[in-house]
Amino acid sequence: MISNRPYIIRAMYEWIVDNDWTPHMQVDAHYPGIQVPQKFAQEGVIVLNVAPSAVVGLEMQNDWFYFKARFQGIEQEVGFPPEAVLAIFARENGQGMPFPAEPYPEEAADKPTDKPGLAAVKSDQSSTPAGVSSDKASDKAKSDKKKPTLSVVK
């Protein structure tokens, strides 16, 4: 069965735009294979303004979202699967929808992406500290890594 997440995201996007609000997407910046400007991510999450006036060439397919946007005046390609989206909401009032974090696909960590218009993205691997086995290091990295969460601010 096809995931309903991309359909819901597209519907929420249209609803936000139809109400003349500014759509934003909260994206898991650590999701394998995505291409986002990592220096703008905070605590493993990046919030992207996806308003029609802020992006160029927005494509929201069932398996991949893609657009070009400017970050500090420099145009960059941005691409990610719908599974990486943690929320879509209107900047003006916070109206929108959160999504549960999806587990990372195991095979995507080592496989470069073949999405059109995107360069191959490799997973970021850190070296194992001296005296620690790679299994223990990966277990420690998993336990130290905090999952992104969405909190409601009133």
Biotite code that builds the C-alpha atoms (Angstrom):
import biotite.structure as struc

atoms = struc.array([
    struc.Atom([0.000, 0.000, 0.000], chain_id="A", res_id=1, res_name="MET", atom_name="CA", element="C"),
    struc.Atom([1.256, 3.486, -0.848], chain_id="A", res_id=2, res_name="ILE", atom_name="CA", element="C"),
    struc.Atom([1.891, 5.769, 2.122], chain_id="A", res_id=3, res_name="SER", atom_name="CA", element="C"),
    struc.Atom([-0.711, 8.477, 2.684], chain_id="A", res_id=4, res_name="ASN", atom_name="CA", element="C"),
    struc.Atom([1.917, 10.909, 4.053], chain_id="A", res_id=5, res_name="ARG", atom_name="CA", element="C"),
    struc.Atom([2.772, 12.623, 0.716], chain_id="A", res_id=6, res_name="PRO", atom_name="CA", element="C"),
    struc.Atom([-0.935, 13.053, -0.070], chain_id="A", res_id=7, res_name="TYR", atom_name="CA", element="C"),
    struc.Atom([-1.645, 14.608, 3.331], chain_id="A", res_id=8, res_name="ILE", atom_name="CA", element="C"),
    struc.Atom([1.394, 16.906, 3.048], chain_id="A", res_id=9, res_name="ILE", atom_name="CA", element="C"),
    struc.Atom([0.269, 18.108, -0.404], chain_id="A", res_id=10, res_name="ARG", atom_name="CA", element="C"),
    struc.Atom([-3.290, 18.672, 0.855], chain_id="A", res_id=11, res_name="ALA", atom_name="CA", element="C"),
    struc.Atom([-2.076, 20.616, 3.905], chain_id="A", res_id=12, res_name="MET", atom_name="CA", element="C"),
    struc.Atom([0.267, 22.651, 1.676], chain_id="A", res_id=13, res_name="TYR", atom_name="CA", element="C"),
    struc.Atom([-2.603, 23.631, -0.638], chain_id="A", res_id=14, res_name="GLU", atom_name="CA", element="C"),
    struc.Atom([-4.861, 24.465, 2.315], chain_id="A", res_id=15, res_name="TRP", atom_name="CA", element="C"),
    struc.Atom([-2.189, 26.706, 3.876], chain_id="A", res_id=16, res_name="ILE", atom_name="CA", element="C"),
    struc.Atom([-1.495, 28.490, 0.559], chain_id="A", res_id=17, res_name="VAL", atom_name="CA", element="C"),
    struc.Atom([-5.234, 28.882, -0.177], chain_id="A", res_id=18, res_name="ASP", atom_name="CA", element="C"),
    struc.Atom([-5.599, 30.696, 3.166], chain_id="A", res_id=19, res_name="ASN", atom_name="CA", element="C"),
    struc.Atom([-2.762, 33.104, 2.206], chain_id="A", res_id=20, res_name="ASP", atom_name="CA", element="C"),
    struc.Atom([-0.530, 31.773, 4.962], chain_id="A", res_id=21, res_name="TRP", atom_name="CA", element="C"),
    struc.Atom([3.150, 30.799, 4.661], chain_id="A", res_id=22, res_name="THR", atom_name="CA", element="C"),
    struc.Atom([3.730, 27.031, 4.557], chain_id="A", res_id=23, res_name="PRO", atom_name="CA", element="C"),
    struc.Atom([6.735, 25.666, 6.451], chain_id="A", res_id=24, res_name="HIS", atom_name="CA", element="C"),
    struc.Atom([7.975, 22.082, 6.672], chain_id="A", res_id=25, res_name="MET", atom_name="CA", element="C"),
    struc.Atom([9.886, 20.712, 9.623], chain_id="A", res_id=26, res_name="GLN", atom_name="CA", element="C"),
    struc.Atom([12.288, 18.065, 8.268], chain_id="A", res_id=27, res_name="VAL", atom_name="CA", element="C"),
    struc.Atom([14.519, 15.495, 9.985], chain_id="A", res_id=28, res_name="ASP", atom_name="CA", element="C"),
    struc.Atom([17.962, 16.730, 8.897], chain_id="A", res_id=29, res_name="ALA", atom_name="CA", element="C"),
    struc.Atom([19.556, 13.345, 9.660], chain_id="A", res_id=30, res_name="HIS", atom_name="CA", element="C"),
    struc.Atom([17.244, 11.265, 7.459], chain_id="A", res_id=31, res_name="TYR", atom_name="CA", element="C"),
    struc.Atom([19.430, 9.213, 5.053], chain_id="A", res_id=32, res_name="PRO", atom_name="CA", element="C"),
    struc.Atom([19.787, 10.487, 1.498], chain_id="A", res_id=33, res_name="GLY", atom_name="CA", element="C"),
    struc.Atom([18.297, 13.934, 1.978], chain_id="A", res_id=34, res_name="ILE", atom_name="CA", element="C"),
    struc.Atom([19.873, 17.083, 0.625], chain_id="A", res_id=35, res_name="GLN", atom_name="CA", element="C"),
    struc.Atom([19.320, 20.098, 2.863], chain_id="A", res_id=36, res_name="VAL", atom_name="CA", element="C"),
    struc.Atom([21.721, 22.829, 3.990], chain_id="A", res_id=37, res_name="PRO", atom_name="CA", element="C"),
    struc.Atom([22.899, 21.188, 7.210], chain_id="A", res_id=38, res_name="GLN", atom_name="CA", element="C"),
    struc.Atom([24.373, 24.375, 8.666], chain_id="A", res_id=39, res_name="LYS", atom_name="CA", element="C"),
    struc.Atom([20.825, 25.707, 9.128], chain_id="A", res_id=40, res_name="PHE", atom_name="CA", element="C"),
    struc.Atom([19.639, 22.616, 11.017], chain_id="A", res_id=41, res_name="ALA", atom_name="CA", element="C"),
    struc.Atom([19.166, 22.858, 14.765], chain_id="A", res_id=42, res_name="GLN", atom_name="CA", element="C"),
    struc.Atom([19.082, 19.764, 16.968], chain_id="A", res_id=43, res_name="GLU", atom_name="CA", element="C"),
    struc.Atom([18.722, 17.514, 13.921], chain_id="A", res_id=44, res_name="GLY", atom_name="CA", element="C"),
    struc.Atom([15.762, 19.426, 12.479], chain_id="A", res_id=45, res_name="VAL", atom_name="CA", element="C"),
    struc.Atom([15.517, 22.045, 9.750], chain_id="A", res_id=46, res_name="ILE", atom_name="CA", element="C"),
    struc.Atom([12.467, 24.225, 9.134], chain_id="A", res_id=47, res_name="VAL", atom_name="CA", element="C"),
    struc.Atom([11.994, 25.146, 5.485], chain_id="A", res_id=48, res_name="LEU", atom_name="CA", element="C"),
    struc.Atom([9.828, 27.950, 4.108], chain_id="A", res_id=49, res_name="ASN", atom_name="CA", element="C"),
    struc.Atom([8.122, 26.312, 1.108], chain_id="A", res_id=50, res_name="VAL", atom_name="CA", element="C"),
    struc.Atom([5.903, 29.247, 0.115], chain_id="A", res_id=51, res_name="ALA", atom_name="CA", element="C"),
    struc.Atom([5.496, 29.651, -3.662], chain_id="A", res_id=52, res_name="PRO", atom_name="CA", element="C"),
    struc.Atom([7.361, 32.982, -3.409], chain_id="A", res_id=53, res_name="SER", atom_name="CA", element="C"),
    struc.Atom([10.284, 31.386, -1.514], chain_id="A", res_id=54, res_name="ALA", atom_name="CA", element="C"),
    struc.Atom([11.027, 28.340, -3.690], chain_id="A", res_id=55, res_name="VAL", atom_name="CA", element="C"),
    struc.Atom([11.544, 27.542, -7.366], chain_id="A", res_id=56, res_name="VAL", atom_name="CA", element="C"),
    struc.Atom([10.403, 24.376, -9.110], chain_id="A", res_id=57, res_name="GLY", atom_name="CA", element="C"),
    struc.Atom([8.591, 22.794, -6.174], chain_id="A", res_id=58, res_name="LEU", atom_name="CA", element="C"),
    struc.Atom([7.789, 19.165, -6.933], chain_id="A", res_id=59, res_name="GLU", atom_name="CA", element="C"),
    struc.Atom([6.019, 17.032, -4.344], chain_id="A", res_id=60, res_name="MET", atom_name="CA", element="C"),
    struc.Atom([5.995, 13.495, -5.709], chain_id="A", res_id=61, res_name="GLN", atom_name="CA", element="C"),
    struc.Atom([4.953, 10.432, -3.731], chain_id="A", res_id=62, res_name="ASN", atom_name="CA", element="C"),
    struc.Atom([8.565, 9.403, -3.125], chain_id="A", res_id=63, res_name="ASP", atom_name="CA", element="C"),
    struc.Atom([10.533, 12.673, -3.232], chain_id="A", res_id=64, res_name="TRP", atom_name="CA", element="C"),
    struc.Atom([10.061, 16.403, -2.567], chain_id="A", res_id=65, res_name="PHE", atom_name="CA", element="C"),
    struc.Atom([12.353, 18.746, -4.476], chain_id="A", res_id=66, res_name="TYR", atom_name="CA", element="C"),
    struc.Atom([12.846, 22.489, -4.922], chain_id="A", res_id=67, res_name="PHE", atom_name="CA", element="C"),
    struc.Atom([15.465, 25.212, -5.160], chain_id="A", res_id=68, res_name="LYS", atom_name="CA", element="C"),
    struc.Atom([15.678, 27.910, -2.505], chain_id="A", res_id=69, res_name="ALA", atom_name="CA", element="C"),
    struc.Atom([18.041, 30.637, -1.387], chain_id="A", res_id=70, res_name="ARG", atom_name="CA", element="C"),
    struc.Atom([19.913, 30.357, 1.886], chain_id="A", res_id=71, res_name="PHE", atom_name="CA", element="C"),
    struc.Atom([21.836, 33.514, 2.814], chain_id="A", res_id=72, res_name="GLN", atom_name="CA", element="C"),
    struc.Atom([21.481, 34.602, -0.828], chain_id="A", res_id=73, res_name="GLY", atom_name="CA", element="C"),
    struc.Atom([22.900, 31.398, -2.328], chain_id="A", res_id=74, res_name="ILE", atom_name="CA", element="C"),
    struc.Atom([20.564, 29.181, -4.358], chain_id="A", res_id=75, res_name="GLU", atom_name="CA", element="C"),
    struc.Atom([20.681, 25.536, -3.290], chain_id="A", res_id=76, res_name="GLN", atom_name="CA", element="C"),
    struc.Atom([18.880, 22.374, -4.317], chain_id="A", res_id=77, res_name="GLU", atom_name="CA", element="C"),
    struc.Atom([16.803, 20.800, -1.569], chain_id="A", res_id=78, res_name="VAL", atom_name="CA", element="C"),
    struc.Atom([15.407, 17.280, -1.741], chain_id="A", res_id=79, res_name="GLY", atom_name="CA", element="C"),
    struc.Atom([13.997, 14.771, 0.715], chain_id="A", res_id=80, res_name="PHE", atom_name="CA", element="C"),
    struc.Atom([11.484, 11.938, 0.905], chain_id="A", res_id=81, res_name="PRO", atom_name="CA", element="C"),
    struc.Atom([8.074, 12.588, 2.506], chain_id="A", res_id=82, res_name="PRO", atom_name="CA", element="C"),
    struc.Atom([9.129, 10.231, 5.333], chain_id="A", res_id=83, res_name="GLU", atom_name="CA", element="C"),
    struc.Atom([11.628, 12.894, 6.471], chain_id="A", res_id=84, res_name="ALA", atom_name="CA", element="C"),
    struc.Atom([8.846, 15.463, 7.020], chain_id="A", res_id=85, res_name="VAL", atom_name="CA", element="C"),
    struc.Atom([8.030, 15.822, 10.720], chain_id="A", res_id=86, res_name="LEU", atom_name="CA", element="C"),
    struc.Atom([5.401, 18.552, 10.320], chain_id="A", res_id=87, res_name="ALA", atom_name="CA", element="C"),
    struc.Atom([3.829, 21.002, 7.898], chain_id="A", res_id=88, res_name="ILE", atom_name="CA", element="C"),
    struc.Atom([2.377, 24.193, 9.343], chain_id="A", res_id=89, res_name="PHE", atom_name="CA", element="C"),
    struc.Atom([1.518, 27.836, 8.686], chain_id="A", res_id=90, res_name="ALA", atom_name="CA", element="C"),
    struc.Atom([4.081, 30.284, 10.025], chain_id="A", res_id=91, res_name="ARG", atom_name="CA", element="C"),
    struc.Atom([1.443, 32.841, 10.975], chain_id="A", res_id=92, res_name="GLU", atom_name="CA", element="C"),
    struc.Atom([-0.587, 30.717, 13.379], chain_id="A", res_id=93, res_name="ASN", atom_name="CA", element="C"),
    struc.Atom([1.016, 27.269, 13.682], chain_id="A", res_id=94, res_name="GLY", atom_name="CA", element="C"),
    struc.Atom([-1.989, 25.565, 12.076], chain_id="A", res_id=95, res_name="GLN", atom_name="CA", element="C"),
    struc.Atom([-0.903, 22.353, 10.387], chain_id="A", res_id=96, res_name="GLY", atom_name="CA", element="C"),
    struc.Atom([-0.123, 18.726, 11.038], chain_id="A", res_id=97, res_name="MET", atom_name="CA", element="C"),
    struc.Atom([2.710, 16.883, 12.787], chain_id="A", res_id=98, res_name="PRO", atom_name="CA", element="C"),
    struc.Atom([3.837, 13.432, 11.639], chain_id="A", res_id=99, res_name="PHE", atom_name="CA", element="C"),
    struc.Atom([5.507, 10.672, 13.633], chain_id="A", res_id=100, res_name="PRO", atom_name="CA", element="C"),
    struc.Atom([9.222, 10.191, 12.986], chain_id="A", res_id=101, res_name="ALA", atom_name="CA", element="C"),
    struc.Atom([9.808, 7.333, 10.550], chain_id="A", res_id=102, res_name="GLU", atom_name="CA", element="C"),
    struc.Atom([12.504, 4.716, 11.129], chain_id="A", res_id=103, res_name="PRO", atom_name="CA", element="C"),
    struc.Atom([15.512, 5.180, 8.890], chain_id="A", res_id=104, res_name="TYR", atom_name="CA", element="C"),
    struc.Atom([15.738, 2.739, 5.992], chain_id="A", res_id=105, res_name="PRO", atom_name="CA", element="C"),
    struc.Atom([18.797, 0.518, 6.458], chain_id="A", res_id=106, res_name="GLU", atom_name="CA", element="C"),
    struc.Atom([19.734, 0.189, 2.799], chain_id="A", res_id=107, res_name="GLU", atom_name="CA", element="C"),
    struc.Atom([19.599, 3.953, 2.163], chain_id="A", res_id=108, res_name="ALA", atom_name="CA", element="C"),
    struc.Atom([22.550, 4.713, 4.443], chain_id="A", res_id=109, res_name="ALA", atom_name="CA", element="C"),
    struc.Atom([25.130, 3.371, 1.986], chain_id="A", res_id=110, res_name="ASP", atom_name="CA", element="C"),
    struc.Atom([23.282, 3.874, -1.298], chain_id="A", res_id=111, res_name="LYS", atom_name="CA", element="C"),
    struc.Atom([23.621, 7.206, -3.144], chain_id="A", res_id=112, res_name="PRO", atom_name="CA", element="C"),
    struc.Atom([20.367, 8.815, -4.216], chain_id="A", res_id=113, res_name="THR", atom_name="CA", element="C"),
    struc.Atom([19.341, 8.654, -7.866], chain_id="A", res_id=114, res_name="ASP", atom_name="CA", element="C"),
    struc.Atom([16.772, 11.437, -7.732], chain_id="A", res_id=115, res_name="LYS", atom_name="CA", element="C"),
    struc.Atom([16.845, 13.873, -10.680], chain_id="A", res_id=116, res_name="PRO", atom_name="CA", element="C"),
    struc.Atom([18.729, 17.089, -10.133], chain_id="A", res_id=117, res_name="GLY", atom_name="CA", element="C"),
    struc.Atom([20.475, 15.933, -6.983], chain_id="A", res_id=118, res_name="LEU", atom_name="CA", element="C"),
    struc.Atom([24.092, 14.995, -6.449], chain_id="A", res_id=119, res_name="ALA", atom_name="CA", element="C"),
    struc.Atom([24.859, 11.693, -4.763], chain_id="A", res_id=120, res_name="ALA", atom_name="CA", element="C"),
    struc.Atom([24.622, 12.024, -1.004], chain_id="A", res_id=121, res_name="VAL", atom_name="CA", element="C"),
    struc.Atom([26.713, 9.761, 1.185], chain_id="A", res_id=122, res_name="LYS", atom_name="CA", element="C"),
    struc.Atom([26.022, 9.033, 4.817], chain_id="A", res_id=123, res_name="SER", atom_name="CA", element="C"),
    struc.Atom([28.224, 10.839, 7.331], chain_id="A", res_id=124, res_name="ASP", atom_name="CA", element="C"),
    struc.Atom([30.304, 8.250, 9.171], chain_id="A", res_id=125, res_name="GLN", atom_name="CA", element="C"),
    struc.Atom([32.485, 9.119, 12.126], chain_id="A", res_id=126, res_name="SER", atom_name="CA", element="C"),
    struc.Atom([35.653, 7.246, 12.948], chain_id="A", res_id=127, res_name="SER", atom_name="CA", element="C"),
    struc.Atom([35.744, 4.785, 15.831], chain_id="A", res_id=128, res_name="THR", atom_name="CA", element="C"),
    struc.Atom([37.674, 6.059, 18.863], chain_id="A", res_id=129, res_name="PRO", atom_name="CA", element="C"),
    struc.Atom([40.834, 4.149, 19.752], chain_id="A", res_id=130, res_name="ALA", atom_name="CA", element="C"),
    struc.Atom([40.226, 1.167, 21.999], chain_id="A", res_id=131, res_name="GLY", atom_name="CA", element="C"),
    struc.Atom([36.493, 0.947, 21.258], chain_id="A", res_id=132, res_name="VAL", atom_name="CA", element="C"),
    struc.Atom([35.105, -1.737, 18.975], chain_id="A", res_id=133, res_name="SER", atom_name="CA", element="C"),
    struc.Atom([32.959, -0.560, 16.075], chain_id="A", res_id=134, res_name="SER", atom_name="CA", element="C"),
    struc.Atom([29.889, -2.371, 17.499], chain_id="A", res_id=135, res_name="ASP", atom_name="CA", element="C"),
    struc.Atom([30.228, -0.592, 20.837], chain_id="A", res_id=136, res_name="LYS", atom_name="CA", element="C"),
    struc.Atom([30.860, 2.731, 19.101], chain_id="A", res_id=137, res_name="ALA", atom_name="CA", element="C"),
    struc.Atom([27.746, 2.380, 16.951], chain_id="A", res_id=138, res_name="SER", atom_name="CA", element="C"),
    struc.Atom([25.659, 1.388, 19.994], chain_id="A", res_id=139, res_name="ASP", atom_name="CA", element="C"),
    struc.Atom([26.994, 4.425, 21.893], chain_id="A", res_id=140, res_name="LYS", atom_name="CA", element="C"),
    struc.Atom([26.277, 6.707, 18.904], chain_id="A", res_id=141, res_name="ALA", atom_name="CA", element="C"),
    struc.Atom([22.698, 5.397, 18.719], chain_id="A", res_id=142, res_name="LYS", atom_name="CA", element="C"),
    struc.Atom([22.118, 5.966, 22.433], chain_id="A", res_id=143, res_name="SER", atom_name="CA", element="C"),
    struc.Atom([23.687, 9.472, 22.340], chain_id="A", res_id=144, res_name="ASP", atom_name="CA", element="C"),
    struc.Atom([21.639, 10.554, 19.311], chain_id="A", res_id=145, res_name="LYS", atom_name="CA", element="C"),
    struc.Atom([18.392, 12.250, 20.287], chain_id="A", res_id=146, res_name="LYS", atom_name="CA", element="C"),
    struc.Atom([15.378, 11.809, 18.030], chain_id="A", res_id=147, res_name="LYS", atom_name="CA", element="C"),
    struc.Atom([13.864, 15.078, 16.841], chain_id="A", res_id=148, res_name="PRO", atom_name="CA", element="C"),
    struc.Atom([10.601, 16.008, 18.509], chain_id="A", res_id=149, res_name="THR", atom_name="CA", element="C"),
    struc.Atom([7.903, 18.564, 17.859], chain_id="A", res_id=150, res_name="LEU", atom_name="CA", element="C"),
    struc.Atom([6.770, 20.649, 20.788], chain_id="A", res_id=151, res_name="SER", atom_name="CA", element="C"),
    struc.Atom([3.758, 22.927, 20.896], chain_id="A", res_id=152, res_name="VAL", atom_name="CA", element="C"),
    struc.Atom([4.560, 26.511, 21.856], chain_id="A", res_id=153, res_name="VAL", atom_name="CA", element="C"),
    struc.Atom([1.678, 28.724, 22.906], chain_id="A", res_id=154, res_name="LYS", atom_name="CA", element="C"),
])
